[in-house]
Amino acid sequence: MPDTTSADLGPREVLARYQQAMLDKCADDLADRYAVDAVHEFPFFFPGMPERY
């Protein structure tokens, strides 16, 4: 994909790229969808697993 940052894209394009990264199982592309200071929270987690990254 082009080197366009998520800040330059509309919400639908950001979501489409996130979905494609998930389908491609590409951790690098998926990580590129997040801001540097992003927090990912998991409302349903397994014991011993962090609920927040």
C-alpha angles and dihedrals in degrees: 000000000000121000092255113140121230088246088066094052135077121245094260093053092047090051092045091053092046090051092048091050089053092048091047090046087226110156093189094054090044092051089050089063092065129081116241091251096040121141120206114202126193114205091189113046139157121252110272093024121109114251092210135043 
